[in-house]
Amino acid sequence: MIHIITLFYISSILNGEKYQGKIMSDSKQELLAKKAELEERLERIQNDMKAGLDADWEEQATQLENRDVLMEIARVTEEELQKIKVALQEAE
């Protein structure tokens, strides 16, 4: 239910509609929480990507494959974070 209200809120902001009252307040709090969660996720990904490679060749291959996945997760996370930032800006 929380996600439906949040999506409704983001959608309404992006469509230029503004809603007052409890839904807006609750949704803003949810957006702020989600923003913090996404920022933390990005920080963990960046820290993981900064870590050096293992000395073992097989482990390096696995780490490099994982790095590709992490890069895509980071890209999607950044896109979602940007949408939330826009919605929060519009809410003010």
C-alpha positions as CSV (number, residue, x, y, z in Angstrom):
1,M,0.0,0.0,0.0
2,I,2.8,2.4,0.8
3,H,4.3,1.9,-2.6
4,I,1.0,2.6,-4.3
5,I,0.6,5.9,-2.5
6,T,4.2,6.8,-3.2
7,L,3.9,6.0,-6.9
8,F,0.6,7.9,-7.0
9,Y,2.4,10.9,-5.4
10,I,5.4,10.8,-7.7
11,S,3.1,10.4,-10.7
12,S,0.9,13.4,-9.6
13,I,4.0,15.6,-9.1
14,L,5.5,14.6,-12.4
15,N,2.1,15.3,-14.1
16,G,2.0,18.8,-12.6
17,E,-0.7,18.0,-10.1
18,K,-0.4,19.0,-6.5
19,Y,-2.3,17.4,-3.6
20,Q,-2.7,18.7,-0.2
21,G,-3.2,17.1,3.2
22,K,-2.2,13.9,4.8
23,I,-1.4,11.9,1.7
24,M,1.1,14.5,0.6
25,S,2.7,14.7,4.0
26,D,2.9,10.9,4.4
27,S,4.1,10.5,0.8
28,K,6.8,13.1,1.4
29,Q,8.0,11.2,4.4
30,E,8.0,8.0,2.4
31,L,10.0,9.7,-0.4
32,L,12.5,11.0,2.1
33,A,12.9,7.5,3.6
34,K,13.3,6.0,0.1
35,K,15.8,8.7,-0.9
36,A,17.9,7.9,2.2
37,E,17.7,4.2,1.4
38,L,18.8,4.7,-2.2
39,E,21.7,7.0,-1.2
40,E,22.9,4.3,1.3
41,R,22.7,1.7,-1.5
42,L,24.7,3.8,-3.8
43,E,27.3,4.3,-1.2
44,R,27.6,0.6,-0.5
45,I,27.9,-0.1,-4.3
46,Q,30.6,2.6,-4.7
47,N,32.6,1.2,-1.7
48,D,32.3,-2.3,-3.1
49,M,33.5,-1.2,-6.5
50,K,36.5,0.6,-5.0
51,A,37.7,-2.6,-3.4
52,G,40.6,-4.2,-5.1
53,L,40.6,-7.5,-7.0
54,D,41.5,-10.8,-5.4
55,A,44.9,-12.3,-6.3
56,D,43.2,-15.5,-7.6
57,W,42.3,-15.4,-11.3
58,E,39.1,-17.3,-11.0
59,E,37.9,-15.0,-8.2
60,Q,38.9,-12.0,-10.3
61,A,36.7,-13.2,-13.1
62,T,33.8,-13.5,-10.7
63,Q,34.4,-10.1,-9.2
64,L,34.5,-8.5,-12.7
65,E,31.2,-10.2,-13.6
66,N,29.7,-8.9,-10.4
67,R,31.1,-5.4,-11.1
68,D,29.1,-5.3,-14.3
69,V,25.9,-6.2,-12.4
70,L,26.7,-3.6,-9.7
71,M,27.2,-0.9,-12.3
72,E,23.7,-1.6,-13.7
73,I,22.2,-1.6,-10.2
74,A,23.9,1.7,-9.5
75,R,22.6,3.2,-12.8
76,V,19.0,2.1,-12.0
77,T,19.3,3.3,-8.4
78,E,20.6,6.7,-9.6
79,E,17.6,7.0,-12.0
80,E,15.2,6.2,-9.2
81,L,16.9,8.7,-6.9
82,Q,16.7,11.4,-9.5
83,K,13.0,10.9,-9.9
84,I,12.5,11.1,-6.1
85,K,14.6,14.3,-5.9
86,V,12.4,15.9,-8.6
87,A,9.2,14.8,-6.8
88,L,10.5,16.3,-3.6
89,Q,11.5,19.5,-5.2
90,E,8.1,19.8,-6.8
91,A,6.4,19.2,-3.5
92,E,7.9,22.3,-1.9
